Amino acid sequence: MVEAEAGEYLNVETSHDGDIVVIVDKPYKDTVERNGEKVIVDNIPIELNGKKLKYTPGRKATKLFVTAWGKEMDNWVGKKFQVTHKEIEAFGKEMTVIRPKLITEEKV
């Protein structure tokens, strides 16, 4: 398993509140290590301010995307969302996380 650098993922260090993200390729399954255990995650290739990154959405974000764009993740390519930084309390500490906000296409 290849270890990732923090700078290659969308997170609070690589983004600003309000940034616009574009999904540029089909999401794919990947195996990562969390708390000493291997877990399978969905990685979404994205572009943020001209830089190619990966986004690993949590359950809430995935549910938001599925509700808006459907279960077939291949259809998500070209979709956009806005980055929002949200302060939460989890695992007994406060942290800042990414919460996507959907951008709907305007009809002209």
C-alpha positions, 0 to 999 in steps of 0.5 A, spaced: 500 500 500 502 506 498 502 512 503 499 518 501 502 525 502 497 530 505 498 535 500 495 530 494 488 530 498 482 535 499 482 537 506 482 543 510 490 544 509 489 544 501 483 548 501 479 555 503 472 555 505 468 557 499 473 554 494 469 551 487 471 543 486 470 540 479 470 532 479 475 531 473 475 523 473 471 517 475 471 515 482 475 509 484 475 504 490 482 505 494 485 501 500 487 506 506 490 505 513 486 508 519 487 507 526 491 501 524 486 497 520 485 497 512 479 500 510 476 501 503 474 508 501 472 512 495 477 516 492 474 522 487 479 525 482 478 533 483 481 539 480 481 545 485 484 552 483 488 548 477 491 543 482 489 535 481 487 532 488 483 527 490 477 527 495 475 522 499 468 523 502 465 521 508 458 518 509 454 525 509 458 527 503 457 521 499 449 521 501 449 528 499 452 526 492 448 520 491 441 524 492 443 529 487 447 525 482 445 518 483 448 512 485 452 511 478 459 515 480 461 515 473 456 520 472 459 525 477 464 527 472 464 534 471 459 536 477 461 541 481 461 543 489 463 548 493 468 547 499 465 549 506 470 548 512 465 546 518 468 546 526 465 539 529 466 535 535 468 528 534 472 523 538 472 528 544 476 533 540 474 539 536 476 539 529 475 542 522 472 538 516 470 539 509 463 539 508 461 540 500 455 544 498 452 542 491 452 547 486 446 546 481 447 548 474 443 554 472 438 553 466 439 559 461 
